[in-house]
Amino acid sequence: MKDTRITVDSRVMGGKPCVRGMRVTVSTIAGLLASGHSEAEVLDLYPYVDAEDVRTVVRWQAEHPDKGRRAAAGRSHGHG
């Protein structure tokens, strides 16, 4: 069964996997979680994303290890 919470559209964020067609990429959410942000913190930062979106990103990353992580690993924002 395909999860419709993760979308890929060449017209949105350059075709990167996004949450429900919004301009929030899977790699953005995954990167925040990987850097130690809690689900609640992610939801505070992105109030239009819901808890099921965050859980779907985690599942999607587990099922597609080469897709979102490569983009997240390549980002360097200097957050400490």
N, C-alpha and C positions, 0 to 999 in steps of 0.2 A: 504494500500500500504506500503510495507516495504522500509525503507530508507536505501540505500546501503552505505551511508556515515558512518554509525556506523556498525562496523564489530566485530564479536567474532570468534576467531580462537585459539584453544588450543595451537597452536605453536607460537603465538604472545602474548607477555606480560602475559603469564600464563592464557590465555583465558579471560582476562578482556576486556570489551567493548572498542574498539579503533576507532580512526578516520581513515577511509578508509584503514584499514589494516596496517597502519603505527604504529610505536612504540610510539604513543601518545595516552594515555588513555583518555576516557571520563572524568574520575575523575580528571585527571591532569588539563584539560581545565576548568572543572566545579569548581575545587578548586581555580584556579587563579581568575575566575570571582567572586566567593563567597568572596574571600579575598580583593576584591576591584579593581582588575585590569580591565581596560577597554578592549573592543574588540580590539582596535588598539594596546594596549600593548601586548595582547596575540599574535596577528599577528606578532608583532615585535620579540617576543620571539621564535615563531615557524613560520618562513617564509614559510614553506612548507604546512602550514595549511591556508585555505582561510576563508573569512568571512562567507560563507555559511556553512562551517564546524562548526564554532563557534555557529552559530544560530541553527544548527542541534543538537549540544550538548545540548543547552538550552532546545529545544523542547523534546529531548530524555529524559533528566532528569525529565522533567515535566510528561512525560508519564510512566516513570519507576523510581518512587521515591525511591525504595528500592535497586536498583542496583548500581548506581555510587556513590551516596551520602555516603553510608556506608563506602566505600573505601576512599573517600575524607576526611570524618570525622576522620578516623583512622590515618591519616598521621600527623606527627609532625616534621616539618622541622626547627622550630625556626625562621621562617620569621617574621619580626615585622613591 
